[in-house]
């Protein structure tokens, strides 16, 4: 059954549910209107008993079917609710309440409304290293020097995302998100990251249970998870006995790289479906190209990180589909040569191989090298990534409402207000410093793929 057509025949709109009508006032002038997706619906609302102030009581309701007939593996809103209910971390979205539908097999749960999304910030023409935040733009900053607002904000946001994953991957939780991407990273006005959309997440305690819509015991995991250019390479070759936490780490590395890529101003002429919308608005380029399906994505990955060999990925041919397609052998390339918006300063010396440098350096590119590794067991674990020199060298600016115990061993800069820096970029998203755009027409060479 086609998931989109079946979903369109199935209404999970909370506005049609009597129980939800009693709890909420449905308005669209406060936040963006609800969206109908393939697997769920997102609807803005206000709690009826909330104060009259505009910002109070505003929530976002997620609604989806709990029926196998109108769901698609591995999407399971009830599992998502159970996983989120057991999480308590400042960088993970909070569940405020839930309700089972009175008119059909629907589950609704509601969350705080978060105003900003990382994907929108990445698309801001001003969000590049060359954009300097002047002292006059920042309340309370009195060093006398302008700040590199991009560097401060990028490091703060990535650190918080790493912190969220370190919490999820900890044995106390044993949860893998499995869909790390910019649209699933929301940002409050203070600069606090909120990781959302656990619809395909996996929990060691919950996911194998027969209570789940799609049980996933170890060794029988679904590989149709993660999105487009953020998918770990093992997922592209039919792996079912994979490390779900390691797939998050690869996605994290791909997302980190996207802070430093160029901005697309020309639509692609591809006839293939793309994860990115094609319109007249600027879009930050992804490190890898998912426009041509799983095999095209794999070739895009290999062109940057090198073709899998017995040395850099010994278990590649053991993947279910690892021997079905042969690829031209190409070497890895130096990441700093393809990231035009990289930070100023020193970067790791390229080893010429798939392996990262022996000694870590205080560069985000070094962090990417340690996350974008083929063998899942070699990827830098999130708890160790929090101690990466990029975060620990110098003071780290974090939201003023960020709990002190979540900062690990980093030194916090309490003088600079992250909210002020974020506000400058949000307010100035129409400013485009010279040199940050590229008229990019995607013409990758796909001659290196030979399928059976």
C-alpha positions as a LaTeX table, in Angstrom:
\begin{tabular}{lrrr}
\hline
Residue & $x$ (\AA) & $y$ (\AA) & $z$ (\AA) \\
\hline
Unk1 & 0.00 & 0.00 & 0.00 \\
Unk2 & 1.33 & 3.43 & $-0.93$ \\
Unk3 & 2.00 & 5.29 & 2.35 \\
Unk4 & 1.12 & 8.73 & 1.03 \\
Unk5 & $-2.17$ & 7.75 & $-0.60$ \\
Unk6 & $-3.23$ & 5.68 & 2.40 \\
Unk7 & $-2.38$ & 8.55 & 4.71 \\
Unk8 & $-4.36$ & 11.00 & 2.62 \\
Unk9 & $-7.40$ & 8.74 & 2.99 \\
Unk10 & $-6.86$ & 8.67 & 6.74 \\
Unk11 & $-7.52$ & 11.86 & 8.71 \\
Unk12 & $-5.47$ & 12.42 & 11.86 \\
Unk13 & $-6.29$ & 16.12 & 12.02 \\
Unk14 & $-6.65$ & 17.05 & 15.71 \\
Unk15 & $-9.16$ & 19.74 & 14.72 \\
Unk16 & $-11.57$ & 16.90 & 13.86 \\
Unk17 & $-11.17$ & 15.20 & 17.25 \\
Unk18 & $-13.71$ & 16.18 & 19.97 \\
Unk19 & $-11.22$ & 15.54 & 22.78 \\
Unk20 & $-8.64$ & 17.83 & 21.16 \\
Unk21 & $-11.27$ & 20.48 & 20.49 \\
Unk22 & $-11.99$ & 20.60 & 24.20 \\
Unk23 & $-8.31$ & 21.08 & 25.03 \\
Unk24 & $-7.12$ & 23.42 & 22.29 \\
Unk25 & $-7.97$ & 26.50 & 20.30 \\
Unk26 & $-6.71$ & 26.01 & 16.76 \\
Unk27 & $-5.29$ & 29.18 & 15.27 \\
Unk28 & $-2.80$ & 29.78 & 12.48 \\
Unk29 & $-1.87$ & 33.41 & 13.06 \\
Unk30 & 0.60 & 32.59 & 15.84 \\
Unk31 & 2.72 & 29.95 & 14.13 \\
Unk32 & 2.87 & 28.45 & 10.67 \\
Unk33 & $-0.12$ & 26.37 & 9.54 \\
Unk34 & $-0.14$ & 22.60 & 10.06 \\
Unk35 & 1.66 & 20.41 & 7.59 \\
Unk36 & 0.46 & 17.13 & 6.12 \\
Unk37 & 3.30 & 14.69 & 5.62 \\
Unk38 & 3.54 & 11.08 & 4.54 \\
Unk39 & 3.50 & 9.79 & 8.09 \\
Unk40 & 2.20 & 12.46 & 10.46 \\
Unk41 & 0.55 & 15.86 & 10.73 \\
Unk42 & 1.94 & 18.88 & 12.59 \\
Unk43 & $-0.62$ & 21.38 & 13.88 \\
Unk44 & $-0.15$ & 24.61 & 15.87 \\
Unk45 & $-2.60$ & 25.28 & 18.70 \\
Unk46 & $-3.10$ & 27.10 & 21.97 \\
Unk47 & $-4.20$ & 25.49 & 25.21 \\
Unk48 & $-7.66$ & 26.83 & 26.04 \\
Unk49 & $-6.84$ & 27.44 & 29.69 \\
Unk50 & $-3.57$ & 29.28 & 28.93 \\
Unk51 & $-3.02$ & 33.01 & 29.65 \\
Unk52 & $-3.96$ & 35.53 & 27.02 \\
Unk53 & $-0.34$ & 36.50 & 26.25 \\
Unk54 & 0.57 & 35.44 & 22.74 \\
Unk55 & 3.63 & 33.36 & 23.66 \\
Unk56 & 1.94 & 31.46 & 26.47 \\
Unk57 & 0.18 & 28.19 & 25.84 \\
Unk58 & 1.28 & 27.89 & 22.22 \\
Unk59 & 2.11 & 24.30 & 21.35 \\
Unk60 & 2.72 & 22.11 & 18.33 \\
Unk61 & 0.67 & 18.91 & 18.07 \\
Unk62 & 1.99 & 15.84 & 16.30 \\
Unk63 & $-0.68$ & 13.41 & 15.13 \\
Unk64 & $-0.36$ & 10.04 & 13.41 \\
Unk65 & $-2.10$ & 6.73 & 12.99 \\
Unk66 & $-1.44$ & 3.86 & 15.38 \\
Unk67 & $-2.75$ & 1.35 & 12.82 \\
Unk68 & $-0.48$ & $-0.83$ & 10.72 \\
Unk69 & $-2.76$ & $-0.36$ & 7.70 \\
Unk70 & $-2.15$ & 3.39 & 7.62 \\
Unk71 & 1.49 & 3.44 & 8.77 \\
Unk72 & 4.78 & 2.65 & 7.10 \\
Unk73 & 7.67 & 0.78 & 8.69 \\
Unk74 & 9.39 & 1.87 & 10.89 \\
Unk75 & 7.25 & 4.95 & 11.71 \\
Unk76 & 5.50 & 4.43 & 15.05 \\
Unk77 & 4.11 & 7.42 & 16.94 \\
Unk78 & 3.34 & 5.37 & 20.05 \\
Unk79 & 6.95 & 4.18 & 20.25 \\
Unk80 & 8.05 & 7.78 & 19.69 \\
Unk81 & 5.90 & 8.93 & 22.61 \\
Unk82 & 7.26 & 6.21 & 24.90 \\
Unk83 & 10.86 & 7.04 & 24.03 \\
Unk84 & 10.43 & 10.79 & 24.47 \\
Unk85 & 8.55 & 10.30 & 27.75 \\
Unk86 & 11.62 & 8.64 & 29.25 \\
Unk87 & 14.03 & 11.38 & 28.08 \\
Unk88 & 14.98 & 14.37 & 30.20 \\
Unk89 & 17.62 & 16.59 & 28.60 \\
Unk90 & 17.64 & 20.28 & 27.77 \\
Unk91 & 18.49 & 19.59 & 24.12 \\
Unk92 & 15.64 & 17.12 & 23.53 \\
Unk93 & 12.08 & 18.27 & 22.95 \\
Unk94 & 9.73 & 17.88 & 25.90 \\
Unk95 & 6.36 & 16.14 & 25.72 \\
Unk96 & 3.69 & 18.26 & 27.42 \\
Unk97 & 0.78 & 15.85 & 27.05 \\
Unk98 & $-0.91$ & 13.30 & 24.81 \\
Unk99 & $-4.35$ & 12.03 & 23.84 \\
Unk100 & $-5.69$ & 9.04 & 21.94 \\
Unk101 & $-8.18$ & 10.00 & 19.25 \\
Unk102 & $-11.88$ & 9.47 & 19.86 \\
Unk103 & $-12.81$ & 9.04 & 16.21 \\
Unk104 & $-10.09$ & 6.76 & 14.79 \\
Unk105 & $-6.81$ & 5.03 & 15.61 \\
Unk106 & $-4.90$ & 8.24 & 16.14 \\
Unk107 & $-2.42$ & 9.38 & 18.76 \\
Unk108 & $-1.76$ & 13.06 & 19.39 \\
Unk109 & 0.99 & 14.50 & 21.55 \\
Unk110 & 1.96 & 18.11 & 22.01 \\
Unk111 & 5.24 & 19.90 & 22.52 \\
Unk112 & 6.42 & 23.49 & 23.12 \\
Unk113 & 6.49 & 25.69 & 20.06 \\
Unk114 & 10.12 & 26.42 & 19.12 \\
Unk115 & 10.52 & 29.46 & 16.84 \\
Unk116 & 13.58 & 28.64 & 14.73 \\
Unk117 & 14.89 & 25.71 & 12.70 \\
Unk118 & 18.53 & 24.94 & 11.91 \\
Unk119 & 17.76 & 24.42 & 8.22 \\
Unk120 & 16.48 & 28.00 & 7.96 \\
Unk121 & 19.55 & 29.34 & 9.75 \\
Unk122 & 21.88 & 27.41 & 7.45 \\
Unk123 & 20.10 & 28.93 & 4.46 \\
Unk124 & 20.66 & 32.48 & 5.73 \\
Unk125 & 23.11 & 34.18 & 3.32 \\
Unk126 & 24.71 & 35.98 & 6.27 \\
Unk127 & 25.42 & 32.78 & 8.23 \\
Unk128 & 29.00 & 32.35 & 7.02 \\
Unk129 & 32.44 & 32.88 & 8.60 \\
Unk130 & 33.00 & 36.21 & 6.86 \\
Unk131 & 30.04 & 37.73 & 8.68 \\
Unk132 & 31.32 & 39.55 & 11.78 \\
Unk133 & 29.00 & 40.59 & 14.58 \\
Unk134 & 29.91 & 44.12 & 15.61 \\
Unk135 & 30.14 & 45.10 & 19.24 \\
Unk136 & 27.15 & 47.43 & 18.84 \\
Unk137 & 24.94 & 44.45 & 17.98 \\
Unk138 & 25.62 & 42.67 & 21.25 \\
Unk139 & 24.26 & 43.86 & 24.56 \\
Unk140 & 26.79 & 43.59 & 27.35 \\
Unk141 & 29.81 & 42.74 & 25.19 \\
Unk142 & 32.62 & 45.17 & 25.90 \\
Unk143 & 35.86 & 43.58 & 24.69 \\
Unk144 & 36.37 & 46.31 & 22.12 \\
Unk145 & 36.71 & 43.77 & 19.28 \\
Unk146 & 34.10 & 42.47 & 16.86 \\
Unk147 & 33.09 & 38.86 & 17.33 \\
Unk148 & 33.03 & 36.12 & 14.71 \\
Unk149 & 29.37 & 35.40 & 15.28 \\
Unk150 & 29.27 & 32.48 & 12.85 \\
Unk151 & 32.11 & 30.64 & 14.59 \\
Unk152 & 30.56 & 31.19 & 18.02 \\
Unk153 & 27.06 & 30.13 & 17.00 \\
Unk154 & 28.13 & 27.16 & 14.87 \\
Unk155 & 30.25 & 25.73 & 17.68 \\
Unk156 & 27.48 & 26.29 & 20.26 \\
Unk157 & 24.80 & 24.59 & 18.16 \\
Unk158 & 26.95 & 21.60 & 17.17 \\
Unk159 & 28.10 & 21.09 & 20.76 \\
Unk160 & 24.52 & 21.02 & 21.99 \\
Unk161 & 23.57 & 18.48 & 19.33 \\
Unk162 & 26.53 & 16.31 & 20.37 \\
Unk163 & 25.38 & 16.65 & 23.99 \\
Unk164 & 21.90 & 15.42 & 23.05 \\
Unk165 & 23.32 & 12.38 & 21.27 \\
Unk166 & 25.71 & 11.63 & 24.14 \\
Unk167 & 22.68 & 11.52 & 26.43 \\
Unk168 & 20.62 & 9.34 & 24.08 \\
Unk169 & 23.48 & 6.90 & 23.40 \\
Unk170 & 24.37 & 6.53 & 27.08 \\
Unk171 & 23.59 & 3.03 & 28.45 \\
Unk172 & 21.02 & 4.61 & 30.78 \\
Unk173 & 18.91 & 5.44 & 27.69 \\
Unk174 & 20.29 & 3.35 & 24.78 \\
Unk175 & 18.32 & 5.35 & 22.21 \\
Unk176 & 19.36 & 6.06 & 18.62 \\
Unk177 & 17.56 & 8.93 & 16.86 \\
Unk178 & 18.15 & 7.62 & 13.30 \\
Unk179 & 17.07 & 10.82 & 11.54 \\
Unk180 & 19.59 & 13.54 & 12.37 \\
Unk181 & 19.21 & 16.37 & 9.87 \\
Unk182 & 18.84 & 20.19 & 9.98 \\
Unk183 & 15.02 & 20.20 & 9.87 \\
Unk184 & 14.95 & 18.06 & 13.03 \\
Unk185 & 17.08 & 20.54 & 14.97 \\
Unk186 & 15.05 & 23.43 & 16.37 \\
Unk187 & 16.45 & 26.49 & 18.16 \\
Unk188 & 14.87 & 28.67 & 20.84 \\
Unk189 & 15.29 & 32.43 & 21.00 \\
Unk190 & 18.07 & 31.94 & 23.58 \\
Unk191 & 20.04 & 29.66 & 21.24 \\
Unk192 & 19.00 & 26.41 & 22.96 \\
Unk193 & 18.95 & 23.41 & 20.61 \\
Unk194 & 15.93 & 21.09 & 20.69 \\
Unk195 & 16.22 & 17.76 & 18.87 \\
Unk196 & 12.81 & 16.69 & 17.53 \\
Unk197 & 11.08 & 13.99 & 15.45 \\
Unk198 & 11.82 & 10.63 & 17.04 \\
Unk199 & 9.42 & 8.90 & 14.65 \\
Unk200 & 11.97 & 6.33 & 13.47 \\
Unk201 & 14.12 & 6.26 & 16.61 \\
Unk202 & 15.27 & 2.99 & 18.15 \\
Unk203 & 15.40 & 2.05 & 21.82 \\
Unk204 & 17.14 & $-1.05$ & 23.09 \\
Unk205 & 14.43 & $-1.51$ & 25.72 \\
Unk206 & 11.34 & $-0.49$ & 23.73 \\
Unk207 & 11.89 & $-1.25$ & 20.02 \\
Unk208 & 12.24 & $-5.06$ & 20.23 \\
Unk209 & 8.90 & $-5.32$ & 22.08 \\
Unk210 & 5.88 & $-6.86$ & 20.40 \\
Unk211 & 3.94 & $-3.84$ & 21.72 \\
Unk212 & 5.57 & $-1.77$ & 18.98 \\
Unk213 & 3.87 & $-1.37$ & 15.64 \\
Unk214 & 7.06 & $-2.57$ & 13.94 \\
Unk215 & 9.20 & $-4.57$ & 16.40 \\
Unk216 & 12.93 & $-4.25$ & 15.74 \\
Unk217 & 14.97 & $-6.73$ & 17.76 \\
Unk218 & 18.78 & $-6.56$ & 17.37 \\
Unk219 & 19.82 & $-8.10$ & 14.07 \\
Unk220 & 16.50 & $-7.26$ & 12.41 \\
Unk221 & 16.66 & $-3.48$ & 12.30 \\
Unk222 & 15.07 & $-1.50$ & 9.49 \\
Unk223 & 17.65 & 0.04 & 7.14 \\
Unk224 & 15.15 & 2.45 & 5.55 \\
Unk225 & 15.91 & 5.13 & 8.14 \\
Unk226 & 17.66 & 8.51 & 8.15 \\
Unk227 & 17.19 & 11.04 & 5.35 \\
Unk228 & 18.94 & 11.67 & 2.06 \\
Unk229 & 22.51 & 12.97 & 2.34 \\
Unk230 & 22.67 & 12.19 & 6.08 \\
Unk231 & 22.28 & 8.41 & 5.68 \\
Unk232 & 25.18 & 6.30 & 6.91 \\
Unk233 & 26.74 & 4.23 & 4.10 \\
Unk234 & 25.94 & 0.84 & 5.71 \\
Unk235 & 22.22 & 1.71 & 5.42 \\
Unk236 & 22.60 & 2.03 & 1.65 \\
Unk237 & 23.57 & $-1.63$ & 1.26 \\
Unk238 & 20.76 & $-3.43$ & 3.08 \\
Unk239 & 22.29 & $-3.78$ & 6.54 \\
Unk240 & 19.87 & $-5.06$ & 9.20 \\
Unk241 & 22.40 & $-6.05$ & 11.84 \\
Unk242 & 23.90 & $-2.60$ & 12.22 \\
Unk243 & 24.86 & $-0.28$ & 15.07 \\
Unk244 & 22.02 & 2.29 & 15.22 \\
Unk245 & 24.04 & 4.67 & 17.39 \\
Unk246 & 26.85 & 4.73 & 14.81 \\
Unk247 & 24.38 & 5.81 & 12.11 \\
Unk248 & 23.65 & 8.89 & 14.24 \\
Unk249 & 27.36 & 9.66 & 14.38 \\
Unk250 & 27.72 & 9.57 & 10.58 \\
Unk251 & 24.65 & 11.81 & 10.23 \\
Unk252 & 26.18 & 14.18 & 12.78 \\
Unk253 & 29.36 & 14.40 & 10.72 \\
Unk254 & 27.41 & 15.14 & 7.54 \\
Unk255 & 25.37 & 17.80 & 9.32 \\
Unk256 & 28.51 & 19.41 & 10.79 \\
Unk257 & 29.97 & 19.72 & 7.30 \\
Unk258 & 26.85 & 21.51 & 6.11 \\
Unk259 & 27.69 & 24.51 & 8.30 \\
Unk260 & 30.69 & 25.12 & 6.03 \\
Unk261 & 29.42 & 24.29 & 2.54 \\
Unk262 & 28.35 & 26.81 & $-0.09$ \\
Unk263 & 24.86 & 28.12 & $-0.77$ \\
Unk264 & 23.03 & 27.00 & $-3.92$ \\
Unk265 & 21.48 & 29.74 & $-6.02$ \\
Unk266 & 20.71 & 27.79 & $-9.19$ \\
Unk267 & 18.13 & 25.02 & $-9.36$ \\
Unk268 & 19.36 & 21.55 & $-10.24$ \\
Unk269 & 18.17 & 20.21 & $-13.60$ \\
Unk270 & 18.04 & 16.67 & $-12.20$ \\
Unk271 & 14.99 & 14.55 & $-13.04$ \\
Unk272 & 15.48 & 12.60 & $-9.83$ \\
Unk273 & 13.70 & 13.28 & $-6.54$ \\
Unk274 & 15.73 & 15.36 & $-4.14$ \\
Unk275 & 15.65 & 15.82 & $-0.38$ \\
Unk276 & 16.02 & 19.56 & $-1.00$ \\
Unk277 & 13.21 & 21.71 & $-2.37$ \\
Unk278 & 13.89 & 23.39 & $-5.69$ \\
Unk279 & 12.67 & 26.97 & $-5.61$ \\
Unk280 & 14.01 & 30.48 & $-5.88$ \\
Unk281 & 15.24 & 30.60 & $-2.29$ \\
Unk282 & 18.89 & 29.93 & $-1.41$ \\
Unk283 & 19.75 & 26.52 & 0.02 \\
Unk284 & 22.85 & 25.41 & 1.86 \\
Unk285 & 24.48 & 22.56 & $-0.04$ \\
Unk286 & 24.82 & 19.14 & 1.59 \\
Unk287 & 28.23 & 17.50 & 1.69 \\
Unk288 & 26.87 & 14.42 & $-0.10$ \\
Unk289 & 24.42 & 14.27 & $-3.01$ \\
Unk290 & 21.25 & 12.20 & $-2.48$ \\
Unk291 & 19.52 & 13.33 & $-5.69$ \\
Unk292 & 20.07 & 10.03 & $-7.49$ \\
Unk293 & 18.91 & 7.46 & $-4.96$ \\
Unk294 & 20.88 & 5.15 & $-2.68$ \\
Unk295 & 23.50 & 4.05 & $-5.20$ \\
Unk296 & 24.04 & 7.62 & $-6.38$ \\
Unk297 & 24.42 & 8.71 & $-2.76$ \\
Unk298 & 26.92 & 5.93 & $-2.11$ \\
Unk299 & 29.00 & 7.05 & $-5.10$ \\
Unk300 & 28.84 & 10.65 & $-3.88$ \\
Unk301 & 30.13 & 9.50 & $-0.48$ \\
Unk302 & 32.90 & 7.40 & $-2.04$ \\
Unk303 & 34.05 & 10.31 & $-4.24$ \\
Unk304 & 34.73 & 12.29 & $-1.06$ \\
Unk305 & 35.75 & 9.65 & 1.49 \\
Unk306 & 37.24 & 7.14 & $-0.92$ \\
Unk307 & 35.98 & 3.88 & $-2.37$ \\
Unk308 & 35.62 & 1.11 & 0.24 \\
Unk309 & 38.58 & $-1.26$ & 0.30 \\
Unk310 & 39.74 & $-4.14$ & 2.48 \\
Unk311 & 41.84 & $-1.61$ & 4.37 \\
Unk312 & 39.37 & 1.22 & 5.04 \\
Unk313 & 36.19 & $-0.91$ & 5.37 \\
Unk314 & 36.99 & $-4.60$ & 5.84 \\
Unk315 & 33.35 & $-5.60$ & 6.38 \\
Unk316 & 31.90 & $-3.79$ & 3.37 \\
Unk317 & 31.53 & $-6.90$ & 1.19 \\
Unk318 & 29.76 & $-8.67$ & 4.08 \\
Unk319 & 26.84 & $-6.24$ & 3.78 \\
Unk320 & 23.80 & $-7.83$ & 2.09 \\
Unk321 & 24.17 & $-5.65$ & $-1.02$ \\
Unk322 & 27.87 & $-4.87$ & $-0.66$ \\
Unk323 & 28.88 & $-7.02$ & $-3.64$ \\
Unk324 & 25.97 & $-6.25$ & $-5.97$ \\
Unk325 & 27.44 & $-3.04$ & $-7.36$ \\
Unk326 & 31.06 & $-2.33$ & $-8.18$ \\
Unk327 & 32.51 & 1.15 & $-7.97$ \\
Unk328 & 35.52 & 2.69 & $-9.61$ \\
Unk329 & 38.30 & 2.99 & $-7.04$ \\
Unk330 & 38.90 & 6.61 & $-6.10$ \\
Unk331 & 40.96 & 8.04 & $-3.23$ \\
Unk332 & 39.55 & 10.22 & $-0.45$ \\
Unk333 & 39.94 & 13.96 & $-0.78$ \\
Unk334 & 40.91 & 16.68 & 1.66 \\
Unk335 & 37.68 & 18.03 & 3.18 \\
Unk336 & 39.02 & 21.55 & 3.55 \\
Unk337 & 39.31 & 21.81 & $-0.24$ \\
Unk338 & 35.54 & 21.35 & $-0.69$ \\
Unk339 & 34.24 & 23.44 & 2.23 \\
Unk340 & 34.37 & 27.03 & 0.96 \\
Unk341 & 32.89 & 28.47 & 4.14 \\
Unk342 & 35.33 & 26.80 & 6.51 \\
Unk343 & 36.53 & 28.75 & 9.53 \\
Unk344 & 39.70 & 30.77 & 9.40 \\
Unk345 & 42.71 & 29.28 & 11.15 \\
Unk346 & 44.61 & 26.01 & 11.05 \\
Unk347 & 43.05 & 22.75 & 9.93 \\
Unk348 & 44.23 & 19.14 & 10.23 \\
Unk349 & 46.88 & 17.95 & 7.82 \\
Unk350 & 45.21 & 15.58 & 5.36 \\
Unk351 & 46.57 & 12.07 & 5.84 \\
Unk352 & 45.88 & 11.10 & 2.23 \\
Unk353 & 43.87 & 8.14 & 3.47 \\
Unk354 & 40.43 & 7.44 & 4.94 \\
Unk355 & 41.90 & 7.48 & 8.47 \\
Unk356 & 41.86 & 10.67 & 10.54 \\
Unk357 & 45.08 & 12.27 & 11.83 \\
Unk358 & 46.63 & 10.46 & 14.78 \\
Unk359 & 46.34 & 13.55 & 16.97 \\
Unk360 & 43.12 & 15.56 & 17.18 \\
Unk361 & 43.26 & 19.29 & 16.41 \\
Unk362 & 40.96 & 22.17 & 17.35 \\
Unk363 & 39.18 & 22.28 & 14.00 \\
Unk364 & 35.64 & 21.22 & 13.09 \\
Unk365 & 37.11 & 19.48 & 10.04 \\
Unk366 & 39.08 & 17.21 & 12.36 \\
Unk367 & 35.80 & 16.35 & 14.12 \\
Unk368 & 34.21 & 15.49 & 10.75 \\
Unk369 & 37.10 & 13.17 & 9.86 \\
Unk370 & 36.49 & 11.24 & 13.09 \\
Unk371 & 32.75 & 10.92 & 12.50 \\
Unk372 & 32.70 & 10.19 & 8.75 \\
Unk373 & 34.47 & 6.85 & 8.97 \\
Unk374 & 33.25 & 3.74 & 7.18 \\
Unk375 & 33.68 & 1.15 & 9.95 \\
Unk376 & 30.87 & 2.08 & 12.36 \\
Unk377 & 32.89 & 0.97 & 15.37 \\
Unk378 & 35.63 & 3.49 & 14.53 \\
Unk379 & 33.38 & 6.58 & 14.57 \\
Unk380 & 33.98 & 8.97 & 17.45 \\
Unk381 & 31.37 & 8.32 & 20.11 \\
Unk382 & 29.23 & 11.28 & 21.11 \\
Unk383 & 30.43 & 11.29 & 24.72 \\
Unk384 & 34.03 & 11.55 & 23.47 \\
Unk385 & 33.12 & 14.14 & 20.85 \\
Unk386 & 32.09 & 16.47 & 23.69 \\
Unk387 & 35.78 & 16.51 & 24.67 \\
Unk388 & 37.02 & 17.24 & 21.14 \\
Unk389 & 39.64 & 20.06 & 21.05 \\
Unk390 & 37.35 & 22.21 & 18.91 \\
Unk391 & 35.03 & 22.49 & 21.90 \\
Unk392 & 37.60 & 22.47 & 24.71 \\
Unk393 & 40.18 & 24.90 & 23.29 \\
Unk394 & 39.06 & 28.33 & 24.43 \\
Unk395 & 35.80 & 29.39 & 25.99 \\
Unk396 & 32.52 & 28.03 & 24.59 \\
Unk397 & 29.48 & 30.29 & 24.40 \\
Unk398 & 26.33 & 28.41 & 25.43 \\
Unk399 & 22.77 & 29.64 & 26.03 \\
Unk400 & 22.40 & 31.40 & 29.34 \\
Unk401 & 19.63 & 28.97 & 30.27 \\
Unk402 & 21.87 & 25.96 & 29.56 \\
Unk403 & 22.36 & 23.77 & 32.65 \\
Unk404 & 25.89 & 23.90 & 34.04 \\
Unk405 & 26.09 & 20.11 & 34.41 \\
Unk406 & 25.61 & 19.54 & 30.66 \\
Unk407 & 28.71 & 21.45 & 29.61 \\
Unk408 & 31.12 & 18.63 & 30.37 \\
Unk409 & 34.68 & 19.86 & 30.81 \\
Unk410 & 34.37 & 22.83 & 28.46 \\
Unk411 & 35.10 & 26.32 & 29.70 \\
Unk412 & 31.99 & 28.47 & 29.32 \\
Unk413 & 32.05 & 32.09 & 28.20 \\
Unk414 & 29.46 & 33.72 & 30.44 \\
Unk415 & 30.18 & 37.21 & 29.10 \\
Unk416 & 28.76 & 36.80 & 25.59 \\
Unk417 & 25.03 & 36.32 & 25.12 \\
Unk418 & 24.32 & 33.66 & 22.48 \\
Unk419 & 20.77 & 34.97 & 22.10 \\
Unk420 & 22.10 & 38.29 & 20.82 \\
Unk421 & 24.29 & 36.61 & 18.21 \\
Unk422 & 21.41 & 34.42 & 17.01 \\
Unk423 & 19.14 & 37.47 & 16.80 \\
Unk424 & 21.61 & 39.28 & 14.54 \\
Unk425 & 21.59 & 36.44 & 12.01 \\
Unk426 & 17.83 & 35.98 & 12.16 \\
Unk427 & 17.26 & 39.70 & 11.66 \\
Unk428 & 19.91 & 40.02 & 8.96 \\
Unk429 & 19.08 & 37.02 & 6.82 \\
Unk430 & 18.66 & 39.20 & 3.74 \\
Unk431 & 22.26 & 40.42 & 3.92 \\
Unk432 & 24.66 & 38.53 & 1.67 \\
Unk433 & 28.38 & 39.18 & 2.18 \\
Unk434 & 30.43 & 38.83 & $-0.98$ \\
Unk435 & 31.95 & 35.47 & $-1.69$ \\
Unk436 & 29.51 & 33.22 & 0.17 \\
Unk437 & 27.36 & 32.31 & $-2.83$ \\
Unk438 & 28.25 & 29.91 & $-5.58$ \\
Unk439 & 26.31 & 29.55 & $-8.81$ \\
Unk440 & 26.30 & 25.80 & $-8.48$ \\
Unk441 & 25.09 & 23.47 & $-11.18$ \\
Unk442 & 25.32 & 19.86 & $-10.02$ \\
Unk443 & 27.11 & 17.79 & $-12.67$ \\
Unk444 & 28.74 & 14.94 & $-10.78$ \\
Unk445 & 30.37 & 12.19 & $-12.78$ \\
Unk446 & 28.50 & 8.92 & $-12.31$ \\
Unk447 & 30.64 & 6.90 & $-14.72$ \\
Unk448 & 32.30 & 5.13 & $-11.78$ \\
Unk449 & 29.27 & 2.94 & $-10.97$ \\
Unk450 & 28.86 & $-0.50$ & $-12.46$ \\
Unk451 & 25.72 & $-2.35$ & $-11.32$ \\
Unk452 & 24.84 & $-5.95$ & $-11.88$ \\
\hline
\end{tabular}
